[in-house]
Amino acid sequence: MAFTNELTGASGSFTAGGTTVNYTAFAVGGALDTYGAGYGDIDGTNYWLGNGSESPETYTYTFDQTISGFQINVNAQNAVENIDFLINGVDVNLNSLIASGQVTVVTQGNGSVDGNGDLAGNDGNASAGNSTILQFNMPVDSLALTHGGTGNGSLVEILVSDQLAQDGIVEGTTGNDLINAAYTGDPDGDMVDNNDAILGVADE
C-alpha cells in the first residue's frame, strides 16, 4: 500500500485501485485554512488546523469510496496543541490503535501520544524535525481532526492510500472469468482463499 494521493483543499478527487474517489472537507470553529510549503511539509501544501485564534477547531474529510488507509504528517508546535482523531465518526484512542497495529508511527517528531490517546505537541519550532507521521492501516470513510489547544495552530498534511478497502467479495469482470486462487481481477484486491475475508470466515 502506497500513500501518493494528497488532500489539498475543500474538495477534490484521486485514484485508488483504479477507481476515482471524491472527497470533501469542511471546518467547524474557523475557516478551512491552508499553508504553503515548508515546516515539515512533504509535497507542498499543508492544512493549518487551529490557525492561531481558531481553537477549538475541527476539520472533517469524507470520501465517497472506502479507502484502505492514510498517512498524516502533523506538526504540533506547542505543548498545548492537542489533536483528537475521529475515524468513521468514532473518537479513537491512538494508544490502542498503535498496540493493535492499526496505527504505525512512521516518524516520531516533537509530537507524542498522551494518556488520552490524542496527539500532543511537546514544544519546539515548527520544522521538519518536529513533524510526527502516523500511518492508519484501516478502512476509512471519514476522518475528523480536532485541534483543542490554545497555541499557534498545527500544520497537517494528509496522504491517502492508492487502494480501496477490501469488501470481502471477489468480483468478476464483464468478460468470461475463471475465478480461482490465481484470479486477481477484483477491483478491491480480494482473492479466493487468500485469508483476507472481512465477513467472519477464514477465506472467501
Beta strands, then each sheet from edge to edge (+ up, - down):
strand 1: 5-6
strand 2: 11-16
strand 3: 19-28
strand 4: 34-35
strand 5: 46-49
strand 6: 57-67
strand 7: 70-76
strand 8: 82-87
strand 9: 90-91
strand 10: 103-107
strand 11: 111-113
strand 12: 119-121
strand 13: 132-136
strand 14: 140-147
strand 15: 154-160
sheet 1: 1+ 15- 5+ 4-
sheet 2: 1+ 15- 7+ 13- 10+
sheet 3: 2+ 3- 6+ 14- 8+ 9-
sheet 4: 2+ 3- 6+ 14- 8+ 12- 11+
end
